[in-house]
């Protein structure tokens, strides 16, 4: 597992009698959310990390989100959200355009991907970005034996892993979502197991189902 798990996730893995070795390849440095938030028709979130320090607000526009975990994090803070047809950022961007949004505020990290901003710009949506966290890559050598499974929870973890490790066709690679899977394919990985739901539990359930 290429990130640290929380207690709930560890308990879930233990309930399935799985031996999971955690090797965090990234570290998140949270920044303070701005006190004065620019006016816009919509707020956009593509990572639960961007929700971490979000204060309660009387924002009246739509809040667009990709990923179940991000939506759940916003729901816990009392926000209603709208999603795309799939859990990808591009699908979310398509929904924003279909809804006729003219301006949006994107809460993101310092190495956010380009699909959403590029699609919105192409379709005339004015997008302001607020960087509210930094993703720091901390690569480590991960020795693995044939038959081992490597679980990637983000594109950043893939980038960090690739800095000092090679992808071996004999290993099993699991991706939390299509965005992470897309980057794995760009790194030359052919066999990728992508969970239908972007969550740790869905990845583990898929693994246990395929390895009964």
KAQUI-V481062 format. One record per backbone hydrogen bond with DSSP energy under -0.5 kcal/mol. NH is the residue of the N-H (numbers start at 0). CO is the residue of the C=O. Records with the same first field share a line. If there is no record, write none. Layout:
# KAQUI-V481062
NH->CO + CO
This chain:
# KAQUI-V481062
1->150
9->5
10->6
11->7
12->8
13->9
14->10
15->11 + 12
16->13
17->12
19->17
21->19
22->0 + 20
24->1
26->135
28->26 + 133
29->27
30->131
36->34
40->102
41->102
42->61
43->104
44->63
45->106
49->46
50->47
51->47 + 48
53->50
61->40
63->42 + 61
64->81
65->44
68->197
70->66
71->67
72->68
73->69
74->70
75->71
76->72 + 73
77->74
78->73
81->62
91->87
92->88
93->89
94->90
95->91
96->92
97->93
98->94
99->96
100->95
103->125
104->41
105->103 + 127
106->43 + 104
107->105 + 129
109->132
111->108
117->113
118->114
119->115
120->116
121->117
122->118
123->120
124->119
125->101 + 123
126->124
127->103
129->105
130->128
131->107 + 129
132->107
133->28
135->26 + 133
136->134
137->24
142->140
146->169
147->144
149->171
151->149 + 173
152->150
157->153
158->154
159->155
160->156
161->157
162->158 + 159
163->159 + 160
164->160
167->165
170->167
171->147
172->170 + 190
173->149
174->192
175->151
180->176
181->177
182->178
183->179
184->180
185->181
186->182
187->184
188->183
191->189
192->172
193->191
194->174 + 192
198->196
202->198
203->199
204->200
205->201
206->202
207->203
208->204
209->205
210->206
211->208
